[in-house]
Amino acid sequence: MLTLGIVNTYDKIKILDAHYRAIARAAPICHAFGFHLALYDFPFKMTAEELVSFVMEKTTIGESGSYLKTLYEKNHLSV
């Protein structure tokens, strides 16, 4: 199992556009190569399922977050 890890180097207190855009951009890469996606040090106070819904509402990247949803459904997303 290969994992692509994203470490939050932005704001550690609130969620910014850069947070969910980075996640939405990484999801298609993980999906294409069969990687897991791990998110480190993000200021989320939500479950993985809630995060997927949040990203899907906020972006059109990665087919509006559909790749992130696929990763979640395959249990390839760690928050």
C-alpha positions in Angstrom: 0.0 0.0 0.0 1.4 3.4 -1.0 0.1 6.5 0.7 0.2 10.1 -0.4 0.4 12.3 2.7 -0.5 15.9 2.7 0.7 18.0 5.7 -1.1 21.2 6.5 1.4 24.1 6.3 -1.2 26.8 6.2 -3.5 28.0 8.9 -3.7 25.5 11.8 -6.8 27.1 13.3 -9.4 27.6 10.5 -10.2 25.9 7.1 -9.0 27.9 4.1 -9.7 27.5 0.4 -6.1 26.1 0.0 -7.0 23.2 2.3 -9.9 21.7 0.4 -8.3 22.6 -3.0 -5.2 20.6 -2.1 -7.3 17.7 -1.0 -9.4 17.8 -4.2 -6.3 18.0 -6.4 -4.6 15.0 -4.6 -7.6 12.7 -4.8 -7.5 12.0 -8.6 -3.8 11.3 -8.4 -4.4 8.8 -5.5 -7.3 7.2 -7.4 -5.3 6.9 -10.7 -2.3 5.2 -9.0 -4.1 3.2 -6.3 -2.7 5.3 -3.4 -4.2 6.0 -0.1 -4.6 9.6 0.9 -3.6 10.7 4.4 -4.2 14.2 5.8 -2.0 15.5 8.6 -2.4 18.4 10.9 -5.6 19.8 9.2 -8.0 21.9 11.4 -11.0 19.7 10.7 -13.5 19.0 13.4 -15.5 16.6 11.3 -15.6 12.9 10.3 -14.1 11.7 7.0 -17.6 11.4 5.6 -18.4 15.0 6.5 -15.1 16.2 5.0 -15.9 14.5 1.7 -19.3 16.2 1.6 -17.7 19.5 2.5 -15.1 19.3 -0.2 -17.7 18.2 -2.8 -19.8 21.3 -2.0 -16.8 23.7 -2.2 -15.0 22.7 -5.4 -15.2 21.6 -9.0 -11.7 20.1 -8.9 -11.5 16.4 -9.4 -15.0 16.2 -10.9 -16.4 18.1 -7.9 -14.8 15.8 -5.4 -16.0 12.6 -6.8 -12.5 11.0 -6.7 -12.3 11.9 -3.0 -15.7 10.2 -2.5 -14.4 7.1 -4.3 -11.3 7.1 -2.0 -13.5 7.3 1.0 -15.8 4.5 -0.2 -12.7 2.3 -0.7 -11.4 3.2 2.7 -8.4 4.8 1.2 -8.8 8.1 3.1 -7.3 8.9 6.5 -8.1 12.1 8.3 
